[in-house]
């Protein structure tokens, strides 16, 4: 497989993951994704912004989030996110302590 084809396939897989997380499973809370997988939608938006910066395209954190979410993050959060429970927060704190610096 040549590099251009690999890049196209990787981009298609990313778009499918994004669609799944935004359109098909907006009920999956970011904190649960973080606790289970060590990354969430916000991580993906940050990685998007970092990839843009590597190519000389400057994006603020909010611009990268809007590009990923397809709307301002505050709007996404109001529509889909719930307050984290104490158990979710405790699991996040433990996961973060174990994984800080890995993503």
C-alpha positions, -999 to +999 in steps of 0.1 A: +000+000+000+014+034-009+015+063+016-013+083-001-037+054+001-027+047+037-034+083+046-068+082+028-077+050+047-066+064+080-086+096+074-117+076+065-113+056+097-109+088+117-141+103+101-160+071+109-148+071+146-158+108+148-193+100+133-198+071+157-189+092+188-208+123+177-239+109+159-244+073+170-232+074+206-235+110+220-248+093+251-213+079+258-200+105+282-165+118+278-155+109+313-166+073+307-145+072+276-116+086+295-120+061+323-123+031+299-101+040+270-078+068+283-091+093+256-123+110+247-137+134+222-118+163+237-086+144+233-094+138+196-101+175+191-068+183+208-050+159+185-068+175+156-054+209+166-020+195+172-019+179+137-030+212+122-002+230+141+023+205+128+013+216+093+016+254+102-022+259+107-028+276+141-060+267+158-071+276+193-084+249+216-119+261+210-114+262+172-101+227+172-131+216+194-156+233+171-139+217+140-142+182+157-176+186+173-192+204+143-205+231+167-192+252+196-182+229+225-205+247+249-234+238+226-224+201+224-219+200+262-253+215+269-270+190+245-252+158+254-230+159+286-242+152+321-226+161+353-200+135+364-210+114+393-186+110+423-178+075+411-169+087+376-148+115+391-129+091+414-123+066+385-110+096+364-087+107+391-072+072+394-070+067+356-054+102+352-028+095+379-019+062+362-018+075+327-006+111+329+017+119+301+008+089+279-016+107+256 
